[in-house]
Amino acid sequence: MVTSSIHAQRDCSFMEHALKEASIALEHGEFPVGCVLVDGETIVSRGHRQNSEGESGNELDHAEIVTLRSFLDRQPQTDCSAITAYSTMEPCLMCFSTLLLSGIRRFVWAYEDVMGGGTALPLDRVAPLYAAMKIELVPAVMRQQSLALFYQFFDRYSYWQNSLLERYTREQFEKMT
């Protein structure tokens, strides 16, 4: 696993788009995770968390899954190896492995998911399918902006209240201000 990036300015530019998606989610009472998929210099798909709570509440409509599904519905035969996934929160294990299996190998995120982040998965120790994958991980791109969205979310909504993530977010936000 590689954890460095020579694309800092480019990464910030695309993360701004993911943050806009996260803001849309927050405006709709959803967990503020936004995602964009980028091929070269082009955003090929965008999306945000859906169905966090309410009648259709579920743990399947994560921003990364929604965004990937939208992209693959339009371009099902695309080789995803050149695509970078930008997310306002570190992908969970479900999203990370789904993106990996779809061919994505570069992941950029803003805010670490201390409760369910999947990027620390030791690929070389799991099933052979994952062991040979060469990936690039770029954490903490525009972290403060994403952290602020999560802080706002926890002040307004009940989803994941009293969780490790809420406590960590409040602690991190206090350190920032």
VEXDREN-2710 file (C-alpha; in Angstrom, 1 decimal):
% VEXDREN-2710
k/r/px/py/pz
1/MET/0.0/0.0/0.0
2/VAL/1.2/3.5/-0.9
3/THR/0.1/6.4/1.3
4/SER/1.6/9.4/-0.5
5/SER/0.4/11.6/-3.3
6/ILE/2.1/13.9/-5.7
7/HIS/-1.3/15.2/-6.8
8/ALA/-2.1/17.4/-3.8
9/GLN/-3.7/20.4/-5.7
10/ARG/-5.6/18.1/-8.0
11/ASP/-6.9/16.0/-5.0
12/CYS/-8.1/19.1/-3.3
13/SER/-10.0/20.3/-6.4
14/PHE/-11.8/17.0/-6.7
15/MET/-12.4/16.7/-3.0
16/GLU/-14.3/20.0/-3.2
17/HIS/-16.8/18.3/-5.4
18/ALA/-17.2/15.4/-3.0
19/LEU/-17.7/17.9/-0.2
20/LYS/-20.5/19.6/-2.2
21/GLU/-22.2/16.1/-2.4
22/ALA/-21.7/15.7/1.3
23/SER/-23.3/19.1/1.9
24/ILE/-26.3/18.0/-0.2
25/ALA/-26.6/14.9/1.9
26/LEU/-26.5/17.0/5.1
27/GLU/-29.2/19.4/3.8
28/HIS/-31.4/16.3/3.3
29/GLY/-30.7/15.0/6.8
30/GLU/-28.4/12.3/5.6
31/PHE/-25.0/11.3/6.9
32/PRO/-22.6/13.8/5.2
33/VAL/-20.6/11.6/3.0
34/GLY/-20.1/12.6/-0.6
35/CYS/-18.2/10.8/-3.3
36/VAL/-16.9/11.5/-6.8
37/LEU/-15.2/9.1/-9.2
38/VAL/-12.6/10.7/-11.4
39/ASP/-11.0/9.3/-14.6
40/GLY/-8.1/11.5/-15.6
41/GLU/-9.3/15.0/-15.2
42/THR/-13.0/14.2/-15.6
43/ILE/-15.6/13.5/-12.9
44/VAL/-17.4/10.4/-14.3
45/SER/-19.9/10.0/-11.4
46/ARG/-21.0/11.7/-8.2
47/GLY/-23.2/10.8/-5.3
48/HIS/-23.9/11.1/-1.6
49/ARG/-25.2/9.0/1.3
50/GLN/-28.9/8.1/1.0
51/ASN/-31.4/6.5/3.3
52/SER/-29.5/6.9/6.6
53/GLU/-32.7/6.8/8.6
54/GLY/-36.4/6.9/8.1
55/GLU/-38.8/4.4/6.6
56/SER/-36.3/3.2/4.0
57/GLY/-33.2/3.5/6.2
58/ASN/-30.5/1.0/5.5
59/GLU/-26.7/0.5/5.5
60/LEU/-26.4/-0.2/1.8
61/ASP/-26.8/3.2/0.2
62/HIS/-23.4/4.6/1.2
63/ALA/-22.1/7.4/-1.0
64/GLU/-19.4/5.2/-2.6
65/ILE/-21.9/2.5/-3.5
66/VAL/-24.5/5.0/-4.9
67/THR/-21.8/6.7/-7.0
68/LEU/-20.3/3.5/-8.3
69/ARG/-23.7/2.0/-9.1
70/SER/-24.7/5.1/-11.0
71/PHE/-21.4/5.0/-13.0
72/LEU/-21.7/1.3/-13.8
73/ASP/-25.3/1.6/-14.8
74/ARG/-24.2/4.1/-17.5
75/GLN/-20.9/2.5/-18.5
76/PRO/-21.0/-1.2/-17.4
77/GLN/-18.0/-2.3/-19.4
78/THR/-15.6/0.4/-18.2
79/ASP/-12.1/-0.5/-17.0
80/CYS/-12.0/1.2/-13.6
81/SER/-8.3/0.8/-13.0
82/ALA/-7.6/4.5/-13.9
83/ILE/-10.4/5.8/-11.7
84/THR/-9.8/7.6/-8.4
85/ALA/-12.5/7.5/-5.7
86/TYR/-12.7/10.7/-3.7
87/SER/-14.8/10.4/-0.5
88/THR/-15.4/12.8/2.4
89/MET/-15.0/9.9/4.8
90/GLU/-12.7/7.0/4.7
91/PRO/-14.6/4.1/2.9
92/CYS/-16.0/1.5/5.2
93/LEU/-15.0/-2.2/4.6
94/MET/-18.0/-2.8/2.4
95/CYS/-17.4/0.2/0.2
96/PHE/-13.6/-0.3/0.1
97/SER/-13.9/-3.9/-1.0
98/THR/-16.6/-3.2/-3.5
99/LEU/-14.5/-0.4/-5.1
100/LEU/-11.5/-2.7/-5.1
101/LEU/-13.4/-5.6/-6.8
102/SER/-14.6/-3.1/-9.4
103/GLY/-11.0/-2.3/-10.3
104/ILE/-10.4/1.0/-8.5
105/ARG/-7.0/1.3/-7.0
106/ARG/-6.6/4.9/-5.9
107/PHE/-8.5/6.2/-2.9
108/VAL/-8.6/9.7/-1.5
109/TRP/-10.6/10.7/1.5
110/ALA/-11.0/13.6/3.9
111/TYR/-12.0/12.4/7.3
112/GLU/-10.9/9.1/8.9
113/ASP/-13.6/6.7/9.9
114/VAL/-12.4/5.6/13.4
115/MET/-15.4/3.3/13.8
116/GLY/-15.6/1.5/10.5
117/GLY/-12.9/2.5/8.1
118/GLY/-11.8/-0.3/5.8
119/THR/-8.6/1.0/4.3
120/ALA/-6.4/-0.5/6.9
121/LEU/-7.4/-4.0/5.7
122/PRO/-4.1/-5.9/5.3
123/LEU/-4.7/-7.0/1.7
124/ASP/-1.6/-9.2/1.6
125/ARG/-3.0/-11.3/4.5
126/VAL/-6.5/-11.9/3.1
127/ALA/-7.8/-14.0/0.3
128/PRO/-5.6/-14.3/-2.9
129/LEU/-8.0/-12.1/-4.8
130/TYR/-7.0/-9.1/-2.8
131/ALA/-3.4/-10.0/-2.0
132/ALA/-1.8/-9.0/-5.3
133/MET/-3.7/-5.6/-5.5
134/LYS/-1.5/-2.6/-5.6
135/ILE/-3.4/0.4/-4.3
136/GLU/-2.7/4.0/-3.3
137/LEU/-4.3/5.5/-0.2
138/VAL/-4.4/9.3/0.3
139/PRO/-5.9/10.3/3.7
140/ALA/-6.8/13.7/5.2
141/VAL/-7.4/15.8/2.0
142/MET/-9.5/18.7/3.2
143/ARG/-10.0/17.0/6.5
144/GLN/-11.1/20.1/8.4
145/GLN/-13.9/20.9/5.9
146/SER/-15.3/17.3/6.2
147/LEU/-14.9/17.3/10.0
148/ALA/-17.0/20.4/10.1
149/LEU/-19.8/18.8/8.2
150/PHE/-19.8/15.8/10.5
151/TYR/-19.9/18.1/13.5
152/GLN/-22.9/19.9/12.1
153/PHE/-24.6/16.5/11.4
154/PHE/-24.1/15.3/15.0
155/ASP/-25.6/18.5/16.3
156/ARG/-28.7/18.1/14.2
157/TYR/-29.5/14.4/13.7
158/SER/-29.8/11.2/15.7
159/TYR/-28.0/8.8/13.3
160/TRP/-24.9/7.3/15.1
161/GLN/-25.6/9.5/18.2
162/ASN/-23.5/8.4/21.2
163/SER/-21.2/6.4/19.0
164/LEU/-17.4/6.3/19.0
165/LEU/-17.5/8.3/15.7
166/GLU/-19.7/11.1/17.3
167/ARG/-17.4/11.3/20.4
168/TYR/-14.3/11.4/18.2
169/THR/-15.8/14.0/15.9
170/ARG/-16.6/16.3/18.7
171/GLU/-13.2/15.9/20.2
172/GLN/-11.5/16.5/16.9
173/PHE/-13.6/19.6/16.2
174/GLU/-12.8/21.1/19.6
175/LYS/-9.1/20.6/18.9
176/MET/-9.6/22.4/15.5
177/THR/-11.4/25.4/17.0
END
